[in-house]
Amino acid sequence: MTLYGIPPAGFRRFMAPESGRKHAHAIAAHVWWVSHRGGSGDRAITVGTLAGLALAAPSRPDGPDYGPLLIHLSDEGLLDTLRAGWNTFRTYDPDLAEAARPLHDWLSAPTANDVRGLADYARVLVRAGLLEYCSDPARAESDDILGLMITRMRTYAERQSTGEFFTPAIIADNVGEALFTTNRQPGDLLLEPAAGTGTMARAAAAALRLHGMDPASYH
């Protein structure tokens, strides 16, 4: 692999960690790039870059390979791709897009440092297999990649001062499994008052799919 090139999607899937959970941790570990190589120190912007790029992932593992297209875009071209992804998401779910405004509002007027550093960060995420991770439901539901990122960006003292702690995936998965061992009907409502980055909703979706149910049929 060259610095600016990228192998085909099939090879990237082959080289990715076999475990979706390990793959999530490997992708989240690249958050160090923003701190050491430039880009915004704003966590919402860093997380928003990953989330926006995830919106560009194919809808299935054998879908189109967008990696080579994204890698060779200019810095502004990559940010335009992020804008397009968020605009499409706003059309699909305007209420959720509004709630996620801190993750994409910065795209209206990014600084030169944001453009340069976050475009490079986006390329790093593509090479790390983010598109392959997000296009595979089994991998995407294996861990909360946004929660892992935010945890890596916060010091222990910060977590102590706010009283906010990330729920590990294995605990969330056990809760999700317990919730759906009882009879559940399509249309049932799942409430999570301390939703955070959605790790409980992720675990619930994984449990539903494991039992042959469609998470989209629940709220």
N, C-alpha and C positions, 0 to 999 in steps of 0.2 A: 504493500500500500504506500502510495506517495503521500506527501504532506497535503496536497490539494485534491487527490483522487479518492475514490471510495470503491471497494469491491461490490459486486452485485448483491442484491438483497438476499438471495439464497445462501451465498457464502457468509453474509453477515449473520443470518439466522443460525447457520452451522457453528459459527465462532462464538455466538452468545452463550452465556452460562446456561446450562441445561435447566436449572431451577429458575422459575420466574422471579422468585423472591431474591435470589442472588443477583439476577439481572437488574432488578430495581435498585438494589444497594450499589451496584457497579455504576449505574447511570447517575444516581444521586451523589456519588462521590465526586463527580466532576464539577460540583458547585464550587470547588476550590478555585476553578478557573477565574471566576468573577473577582475573587478577592486578590488574586496574584497577577492576573494578566490584563486587568482593565474591565470597565463596565460599571454599572451602577451598584452601589452598596445597598440600595433599597431592596428589601427582600421581596416585596410585592412585584417589583419589576423583574427580578431574577426568576421568581416562580412563574410570573406571567409569560416570560419568554418560553419556558418549557411547556406551559399549558397551551400557549398559542401554537407552538410547533407540533404538539401532540394532535391538534385539530387537523393538521395536514397529513396525518397518518392514513394509510389505506384502511378500508373498513373490514378487510379480511387478510389473513396471512399471505395468501397467494395473489394479492391485489397488485396494482401498478407499483413500480419501484420509483419513488419520488426522490430518493437519496441523491443520485447524481445530479438531478436538476437543482436541488436546494444547495448542494455544496458549491456549485459554480455560479450561483447568483451573486451579484454585488452586495455590499453591505445594505444599501438602500433597498435592493431587490428583496433581500431576506426580510427586512422590516415591512415591506409592502405585503409580503406573503403572510406575515403575522397579522397585519391589519385585515387582510382579506379573510383569514380564518375567523377572527373575532367578529367581523361584520356578518359572515355567514351564520355564525353561532347566534348572533343577536336576532337574526331573522327566524331562526329555528326555535329559540327559547328566549324571548326578550326579557322576561323577568329574571331568569338566572344570569343572563348576560349583564343586566344592571347590577345584580348583587356582586358580580365578579369585576365591577368597574375598576377597582384598584389594580387589577392584574393587566388591564389593557388601556387605561386612560392615558398612560404616559406616551403611548404611540402617537398621540395627536401632536406632540411637540418634544421629541426626544433630543437630548443634548448630543453634541458631536462625540463625546466620550461614550454615551449609551450606544449610539449607532455602531461605533467601531468595536467596542468590547463585547456587546451582546450579540452582534452578528457572528463574531468568532466563537462565542459560547454556543450559539445555535449550531454551528458547524461541528463543534465538539460533541454535542448531544446526538447529532445525526450519525457521526462515526461510532458513537457508543451504542448505537442500536435502538434509539428511542422510537423510531418509526416501527421497527419490528416488534418492539415490546407492546406498543399501543394498538397494533393491528391484530394482536392475538388475544382474544378475551381471557383465555386461561392465564396468560402472563399478566395482563393488565389488572386482573382481579386477585393476583397473588399477594400484592402488597400495596401500600399507600405511598407512591413515589413522591408526591408533594409533601406529605408529612415527614418523610425521610429527609428531604431537602431542607425543610425549615428547621428541623432538629439539628442538622449539621451546621446551619448558619447561626444558631443561637448558642450562647455560652451557658454553662451550667448555672451561673449566677442569674442570668436573665430568666431562665426557666424557673428557678426558685423564687424570684421576686414576683413573677406573675401568677405562680401557682398553676401554670399550664404544662401538662406533660403529655407527650405523644403516647398513644396506646399501641403497643407492639402488635404486629399483624397476627401473631399466633393467638393472642388473647382475644382480639376482635373476631377472629375466625371461630373460636370456641363459642363466643356469644352469639354470633350469627347462626351457627349450627344449632344451638339450644333454642333459639327463637323459632326455627323452622322445622323442628322435629314434631311440633304440634300441627294440627290441621290449619292450613292457611288457604285463603281463597283469593283469586285474582281481584284486584281492587282494594285489598287490605292496605292500611296506611302504616308506614314505619316512621315513628317519631324518634329523633335523636336531638335532645335539647343542647348538647355540647358537641355539635357536629364537627367543628374544626375543619380538617381537610377531607372529611368524608370517609374515614377508615371504617366506621361501623356500617355505613351504607355500602361500601365496597364489599365488606364481609357478608352482608345480607344478600347482595346480588350473587356472590360466589356460591353461597349456600343454596339459593333458589335454583341456580343453574345446575348445581350438583344433583338436586332432586328432580331434575327434568322440568323445571318451571321457568317461565320467561320473566326476568326482572322487570321488563318494560310493562308488565301487566299489573305491577304493584306501584304504590306511591310512597 
